[in-house]
Amino acid sequence: MSDTRPLCLSGKGVTKVFGFGEKKTVAVDHVDFEFHEGELISIVGESGSGKTTISKMLLGLTSVTDGTIYFQGKPLDIRTQKKKKEYWKDIQAIFQDPFSSYNVFHKIDQVLLDCINMRGGKKLSMDKKIEMMTEACSFVNLKYAELTNKYPFELSGGQMQRLMIARIFLLKPKILLADEPTSMIDACSRATILDMLMNLRNEIGMTIIFITHDIGLAYYISDSVYIMEHGKFVESGTADEVILNSKAPYTKRLISDVPKIYEEWDLNTVTFSTES
């Protein structure tokens, strides 16, 4: 059944080529996609499949070689810095490595205040800003009073990821692009952060695009799944269509690679080192 919600991001023939001549690499190869408002989408593929390149194009961090990305039905126009800043109010990202996502010279207060100012709250009273920062921290189970005057690097990896979600809570973008946001944290924190993202989606109707290699996670959380191999989408559809009724050999291999507790693991393809 087709999704009747309005489109927020879509693409036709989107391509990214790096290099020239014999040295050129086609990282993303003429892909089409449709992402709807409030939808949770996963783009699944192994390292080198092109999924991170497409995420950078969606964020406007990498130019498109060919094809067109559409934002709310119109060709994406971010040719000037002013237009880029406007676009970035509507699309934000959470990256895999929280440690590289912060300016080491900015305290946590400044990180959160920048978000409030970006959403037009520069003229609010300091009391109101503290109230908003406290609420954002509380949403991700952090206490603002314990964070004030600290630097992000003084937090644990899980706390830093939560702080990134607190930023999203304040910014309230239309689209969140999450590139392996839970891969560097423990299983307990991972479940908590996924739950927070789901609550955020439900609270403000945000579209979430997950970039992941974990097909099990994609099935668990997604409305739609796109499987990416060698720069192409080899399969796409609802999570049930793609995972339970997969047709592409690559998708079937990704599914078969997921260990199952009730089955004996096949280690025939694993090479063990004999070196001491």
C-alpha positions, 0 to 999 in steps of 0.5 A: 500500500502506498504511503499517503503522507506528504513527501519531505525528501525524494530523489531521481537518478541521484549520483555521486562520482569521485575522481576522473577517468580511470581513477573515478569511483561511482559511490552512488549510482542513479538512485531513486527514493521517496521519504515521507513526513513522519516516516522512519526509513532505514538505508542498510548496507555494508561498509563501502556500499554508498550509504554514508555518501548519500547521507552527506548529499541529503545533508548538503555536505557533498554535492550531487554529480547527477540527478536531483534531490527534492525537498518538500517537492521542490529541487533542493537549492543550497547554492548559497550559505544563507540557503544552506543555513535555512535548510539545516534548520529543517534537517539535522544529523546524529553521527556515529562518533559523538566525540567528533561531533562537538567543538571541544572549546564550547561548554555544554551550556553553549552547545544548547544555547546555540540550538535555542538561538538557531530556532529564533530564541536569541531574545528570550530571557536567560530564565526561559532558556535555562527552562528550555535546556532543563526540559531538553536534558530531562527528555534524555534522562540527563540533569542540566544542573549537573551538566552546566559549566562542563565540556562534552568530553567530560561525559561518557559516550552514552551521555554525549549521544543523549546530549545530541538528542537533547540538541535535536529536541531543542532544534525540532527539525523536520528531518533527522538523519541518524548515521549509525548513532548507537554503534559505539555504545553498550546494548542498554544505552542503545535501547534507551537512545532508540526509544528516545528517538522514537518518542521524539518522532512521535512528539514532533512528527519528525522524519527519521532516516537511519543509516545502518549495517544492522538489518535486524535493527532496520526491521525492528524500527523501520516503516520503509527499508532501502537495501544498498549495494555498490552504490545502488538500491537493490531492494526497497519497500516496507520493512515486512516486504524487504526483510520477510519477502526479500528478493535480492540475493544481497538482502538474503545474504545480509539476513542470513549473516544475522546470528540466530540464538536457536540455530547453530552458527555456521563458522565455515566462512570465518578464517582463524589466525594460527599465529600466536 
